[in-house]
Amino acid sequence: MKKASAAQGKFMGSQAPYDYVKSPDNKHQLVVDPEAATIIKRIFAEFSCGESGRGIAAQLNIESVKSPRTYHYHKIGRTNPNLEQSQAWGSTTVLQLLKNQVYIGHMVQGKREVASFKTKRRQVIPSDVWIVVENTHEAIVDLDTWERVQKRIKHAKNSKSHNSVRTNNKDEVSLFSGILRCADCGSLMHFTQRTQRGKTRETYRCGRYVNYGKEQCSTHAIQFDVLKEIVLADIKQYARLAEADEEILIQRLMDSSTQERNRDQGVQKSKIRELKKRVATVDHAIKHLFEEKLVGNVPDGIFKKLMGDYEAEQIQLSDEIAVLEKKLEKAASNESDVGKWVDLIKGFIHLNELDRAAAVMLINCIEVSEQFDEDGQRQQNITINIGISA
């Protein structure tokens, strides 16, 4: 039923795209939100004239323009239930908006589908099977501007400067991709590669800084070669300890791993309790809404909108709870991992060149601090968390 309606160009989502609202006369029709539409026009205009996604995001943050997520909750008069998520503009958000055909009047739906009706977890669907219906509503962006923007995005995607965020100069996934995190904000570090005067400089920087600028975090920059040497030395040291006295190393790692796991599990259990409490609150609100609707205290339009919002929040809450519970299950099954890891590390005692396979196999994550001055020397803390804490 939903797919058939989507194929007819009817909007079937619970939340209208940024800069649009549902028509008060027809919930399946999008109309321009005059309060926000100027922001989309501005983003497309600035990007088409050469401004970067990050630069646009930084200026919007400076001007205190509400991000799409913040604006949505502001419009419905509610507090964002996920306050730990960034409320700021970022380059990723800007680029997502720039690639959304909704702004040229086309309806694009079916990007996700429910993978499990039990958990209501959704999965991403390939773009070639999305449901696209053209000219279903008023466009905010003209086609000339849209084409200029898409060409620039495509050019950036194909350029080496864009790919270097994820790959090295051999188009391979960078050595520490997905492993390296900012010690202060927890964001993944971004790999960048620049060549000047024949010399290549490879660096990791805080992902939040890259996306949002200095208002959100600082660079936390570290040179790839420096980090690689530090990690390799750490792995070889563990390998030597495993060879010298396996039992002592196992006990040391068990003590450290237990403390860290207990701390993480405490945080995860507390978060699950908070989420389940919110689920109960939403369930109660839905029950109350139905009761009010039955006695005629809630108009049909308001009832449908509130129900849509509540249902969307229920799905989001279910997804978050499922992820946290899976982490707890994984932690409980890791009791024997210390001994396995010690046996594994022994095989790397003669390792001279660190590769991606070894890094992923042996390391859970690496945390990089911002640089600081100590006794007149520039210092930086690197914390290497081995794989047993994953």
Secondary structure, DSSP 4 states (H G I P E B T S, - for coil): -HHHHHHTT----SSPPTTEEEETTEEEEEEE-TTTHHHHHHHHHHHHTT--HHHHHHHHHHTTPPPHHHHHHHHTT---S-TTS--S--HHHHHHHHT-GGGGT-EEE-SEEEEETTTTEEEEPPGGG-EEESS-S--SS-HHHHHHHHHHHHHHHHSHHHHTTTB-TTSPBPTTTTTEEETTT-PBEEEEEEEETTEEEEEEEEHHHHHH-TTT-----EEHHHHHHHHHHHHHHHHHHHHH-HHHHHHHHHHHHHHHHHHHHHHHHHHHHHHHHHHHHHHHHHHHHHHHHHTT-S-HHHHHHHHHHHHHHHHHHHHHHHHHHHHHHHHHTTTTHHHHHHHHHHTTTT--S--HHHHHHHEEEEEEPPPEEETTEEE--EEEEEGGG-
